[in-house]
Amino acid sequence: MSFFENGDKDKGEFEKWAKALGVEWGYSDPGFLPKERAVQFQAADFAAWKYRITLQNALKPDLPLEKLARLPESLGALTSIPRNCTGLNFDGLKHFCEKRGVPRRAGV
């Protein structure tokens, strides 16, 4: 079962999407934990926020070049966060793309 922090304003839309995907792929319905029981998600929230802010800054049309060059440094704190991404392997991604009619890139 996958768990998520409860309370997001768009939880209902996400829950509908996740349940539909669960039926299609055989996943269990998502579980939602109250904030005080989902403390371990704070690292992911921080990482997502940091990446979002860095990308927003990188896309500013008036960003000076010297600041643009330093943006990757601002992500340095994230490299110390332990991570293990096991969501999708090649076969799973291929199956996902085939089911949704995603065209293959030229040369692949």
C-alpha positions in Angstrom: 0.0 0.0 0.0 1.2 3.5 -0.7 0.7 6.2 1.9 0.3 10.0 1.5 -0.1 12.8 3.9 -3.7 13.7 4.4 -5.1 17.2 4.1 -4.1 18.5 0.6 -6.8 20.5 -1.0 -6.6 18.3 -4.2 -6.6 15.0 -2.4 -10.0 14.0 -3.9 -8.8 14.3 -7.5 -5.5 12.5 -6.7 -7.5 9.7 -4.9 -9.8 9.2 -7.9 -6.8 9.1 -10.2 -4.9 6.7 -7.9 -7.8 4.3 -7.6 -8.4 4.2 -11.3 -4.7 3.5 -11.8 -4.9 0.9 -9.1 -7.7 -1.0 -10.9 -5.7 -0.9 -14.1 -2.4 -1.9 -12.7 -3.5 -4.0 -9.7 -2.3 -1.6 -7.0 -4.1 -1.2 -3.7 -5.9 2.0 -2.9 -3.8 4.8 -1.4 -3.7 5.3 2.3 -3.7 8.8 3.9 -2.1 9.5 7.2 -2.6 12.6 9.4 0.3 15.0 9.4 1.6 13.9 12.8 1.9 10.3 11.6 3.6 11.3 8.3 6.7 13.0 9.6 8.9 10.9 7.3 7.3 12.7 4.3 8.9 16.0 5.3 12.2 15.2 3.6 10.3 14.6 0.3 8.3 17.8 0.8 11.5 19.7 1.4 13.1 18.2 -1.7 10.1 18.9 -3.9 9.9 22.5 -2.7 13.7 23.0 -3.2 13.6 21.7 -6.8 10.5 23.8 -7.6 12.1 27.0 -6.3 15.3 26.3 -8.1 13.4 25.7 -11.4 11.3 28.8 -10.9 14.4 30.8 -10.4 16.2 29.3 -13.4 13.2 30.2 -15.6 13.2 33.9 -14.7 14.0 35.9 -17.8 16.0 38.5 -15.8 18.2 36.1 -13.9 21.8 37.2 -14.1 24.2 34.6 -15.6 26.3 34.5 -12.4 23.2 33.5 -10.4 22.2 31.0 -13.0 25.6 29.3 -12.7 25.1 28.9 -8.9 21.6 27.4 -9.0 22.9 23.7 -9.0 24.8 24.5 -5.8 21.5 25.4 -4.1 20.4 21.8 -4.6 23.5 20.5 -2.8 21.7 19.9 0.5 19.5 17.4 -1.2 22.3 15.0 -2.1 22.6 13.9 1.6 19.0 12.8 1.7 18.8 8.9 1.6 16.7 7.8 -1.4 15.7 4.6 -3.0 13.5 5.0 -6.1 11.8 1.7 -6.9 8.6 2.9 -8.6 9.1 2.0 -12.2 11.6 -0.2 -14.0 12.1 -0.4 -17.8 9.4 -3.1 -18.4 6.9 -1.2 -16.2 7.6 2.1 -18.0 7.3 0.4 -21.4 4.0 -1.2 -20.4 2.7 2.2 -19.1 3.7 3.9 -22.4 2.2 1.2 -24.6 -1.1 1.2 -22.7 -1.4 5.0 -23.1 -0.2 5.1 -26.7 2.9 7.2 -26.0 4.8 7.2 -29.3 8.4 5.9 -29.3 11.1 8.5 -29.9 13.0 8.4 -33.1 16.1 6.3 -32.8 14.8 4.3 -29.8 
